[in-house]
Amino acid sequence: MGTEWTSFFYLYGVGGFVFVGSLILARKRGALDLETRDGRKVLRYLILGYAAYIAFHALTQFVLPAWGGP
């Protein structure tokens, strides 16, 4: 496994712990109310946004260079 993959997994592994910790803190402090439909919608958007950011980073770091892209 190359250095690129190691740094990628480290970045999103540590970042994932911080992200989940922030969600837990927001839930405990009452900023994220999962009892309401809007609260669940916000959580869904946050998780999908994080996943989309990871996918975009993987695309630009691994897929495009392998295809001869920028």
Backbone as CSV, one residue per row, in Angstrom:
resi,resn,N_x,N_y,N_z,CA_x,CA_y,CA_z,C_x,C_y,C_z
1,MET,0.856,-1.171,0.000,0.000,0.000,0.000,0.897,1.228,0.000
2,GLY,0.633,2.143,-0.918,1.482,3.307,-1.089,1.246,4.386,-0.052
3,THR,2.123,5.351,-0.077,2.042,6.473,0.850,0.752,7.267,0.650
4,GLU,0.287,7.345,-0.604,-0.953,8.093,-0.866,-2.135,7.469,-0.135
5,TRP,-2.226,6.138,-0.178,-3.327,5.463,0.497,-3.211,5.592,2.004
6,THR,-1.997,5.496,2.500,-1.792,5.622,3.944,-2.237,6.993,4.435
7,SER,-1.824,8.029,3.726,-2.221,9.377,4.139,-3.724,9.589,3.962
8,PHE,-4.293,9.005,2.919,-5.732,9.121,2.687,-6.519,8.501,3.837
9,PHE,-6.153,7.270,4.213,-6.869,6.599,5.299,-6.616,7.274,6.640
10,TYR,-5.412,7.779,6.840,-5.134,8.506,8.078,-5.978,9.781,8.147
11,LEU,-6.013,10.522,7.051,-6.760,11.780,7.005,-8.234,11.556,7.325
12,TYR,-8.848,10.605,6.650,-10.280,10.402,6.848,-10.592,9.493,8.032
13,GLY,-9.614,8.734,8.505,-9.812,7.971,9.733,-9.848,8.896,10.936
14,VAL,-8.813,9.721,11.079,-8.775,10.694,12.180,-9.894,11.718,12.000
15,GLY,-10.080,12.181,10.774,-11.161,13.132,10.508,-12.526,12.543,10.799
16,GLY,-12.680,11.252,10.535,-13.946,10.575,10.828,-14.230,10.522,12.319
17,PHE,-13.174,10.268,13.122,-13.356,10.283,14.576,-13.748,11.675,15.059
18,VAL,-13.117,12.692,14.528,-13.467,14.067,14.905,-14.891,14.388,14.468
19,PHE,-15.257,13.958,13.261,-16.601,14.191,12.738,-17.653,13.509,13.625
20,VAL,-17.445,12.246,13.936,-18.396,11.517,14.779,-18.431,12.115,16.181
21,GLY,-17.266,12.490,16.704,-17.228,13.137,18.021,-18.012,14.438,18.031
22,SER,-17.905,15.200,16.955,-18.660,16.448,16.852,-20.158,16.187,16.792
23,LEU,-20.546,15.137,16.080,-21.969,14.789,16.015,-22.487,14.365,17.388
24,ILE,-21.699,13.595,18.105,-22.100,13.167,19.450,-22.220,14.374,20.373
25,LEU,-21.243,15.265,20.306,-21.289,16.474,21.130,-22.503,17.338,20.781
26,ALA,-22.786,17.493,19.492,-23.950,18.277,19.071,-25.246,17.633,19.562
27,ARG,-25.297,16.316,19.543,-26.484,15.605,20.020,-26.663,15.793,21.524
28,LYS,-25.570,15.677,22.286,-25.656,15.815,23.741,-25.996,17.234,24.178
29,ARG,-25.509,18.219,23.418,-25.764,19.620,23.781,-27.118,20.109,23.277
30,GLY,-27.811,19.287,22.479,-29.135,19.652,21.999,-29.146,20.403,20.680
31,ALA,-27.992,20.552,20.057,-27.937,21.266,18.779,-28.423,20.393,17.628
32,LEU,-28.386,19.089,17.823,-28.834,18.150,16.798,-29.910,17.270,17.412
33,ASP,-31.152,17.573,17.093,-32.289,16.855,17.663,-32.766,15.801,16.674
34,LEU,-32.490,14.549,16.965,-32.869,13.468,16.058,-34.320,13.028,16.232
35,GLU,-35.022,13.650,17.142,-36.444,13.346,17.329,-37.298,14.019,16.252
36,THR,-36.782,15.087,15.677,-37.534,15.811,14.657,-37.086,15.390,13.265
37,ARG,-37.961,15.589,12.329,-37.644,15.249,10.945,-36.516,16.138,10.412
38,ASP,-36.529,17.407,10.772,-35.474,18.321,10.329,-34.113,17.925,10.889
39,GLY,-34.076,17.473,12.119,-32.822,17.039,12.722,-32.238,15.830,12.014
40,ARG,-33.104,14.878,11.673,-32.637,13.704,10.938,-32.181,14.080,9.532
41,LYS,-32.848,15.056,8.947,-32.463,15.543,7.618,-31.086,16.207,7.653
42,VAL,-30.828,16.997,8.685,-29.522,17.642,8.846,-28.433,16.585,9.017
43,LEU,-28.697,15.570,9.841,-27.726,14.499,10.037,-27.448,13.775,8.720
44,ARG,-28.479,13.500,7.971,-28.320,12.838,6.668,-27.470,13.691,5.731
45,TYR,-27.715,14.987,5.683,-26.931,15.878,4.826,-25.471,15.949,5.270
46,LEU,-25.231,15.975,6.561,-23.863,16.013,7.059,-23.097,14.748,6.671
47,ILE,-23.717,13.597,6.850,-23.053,12.334,6.523,-22.849,12.208,5.020
48,LEU,-23.863,12.549,4.234,-23.710,12.474,2.779,-22.676,13.473,2.268
49,GLY,-22.617,14.643,2.881,-21.614,15.632,2.491,-20.207,15.146,2.792
50,TYR,-20.025,14.521,3.939,-18.712,13.977,4.303,-18.316,12.858,3.334
51,ALA,-19.258,11.979,3.023,-18.989,10.885,2.083,-18.689,11.418,0.684
52,ALA,-19.412,12.455,0.263,-19.165,13.040,-1.056,-17.790,13.688,-1.107
53,TYR,-17.378,14.320,-0.032,-16.050,14.935,0.017,-14.962,13.865,-0.062
54,ILE,-15.151,12.752,0.642,-14.190,11.649,0.579,-14.139,11.093,-0.843
55,ALA,-15.297,10.899,-1.458,-15.336,10.361,-2.815,-14.665,11.301,-3.812
56,PHE,-14.896,12.603,-3.676,-14.267,13.570,-4.580,-12.755,13.570,-4.398
57,HIS,-12.303,13.497,-3.165,-10.862,13.455,-2.904,-10.255,12.182,-3.492
58,ALA,-10.910,11.047,-3.316,-10.407,9.790,-3.884,-10.375,9.859,-5.411
59,LEU,-11.382,10.453,-5.991,-11.423,10.585,-7.449,-10.260,11.415,-7.957
60,THR,-10.021,12.541,-7.326,-8.965,13.431,-7.811,-7.566,12.955,-7.428
61,GLN,-7.442,12.143,-6.395,-6.120,11.700,-5.974,-5.713,10.372,-6.608
62,PHE,-6.666,9.502,-6.884,-6.314,8.158,-7.342,-6.822,7.827,-8.745
63,VAL,-8.051,8.171,-9.040,-8.652,7.746,-10.303,-8.169,8.594,-11.470
64,LEU,-8.276,9.899,-11.372,-7.890,10.766,-12.481,-6.407,10.657,-12.847
65,PRO,-5.484,10.637,-11.881,-4.091,10.452,-12.272,-3.822,9.114,-12.950
66,ALA,-4.537,8.065,-12.567,-4.359,6.750,-13.204,-4.855,6.781,-14.644
67,TRP,-5.814,7.642,-14.949,-6.335,7.778,-16.307,-5.538,8.777,-17.130
68,GLY,-4.498,9.329,-16.541,-3.698,10.298,-17.259,-4.254,11.713,-17.163
69,GLY,-5.072,11.956,-16.155,-5.661,13.278,-15.972,-4.677,14.240,-15.328
70,PRO,-5.176,15.377,-14.863,-4.282,16.410,-14.302,-3.537,15.990,-13.073
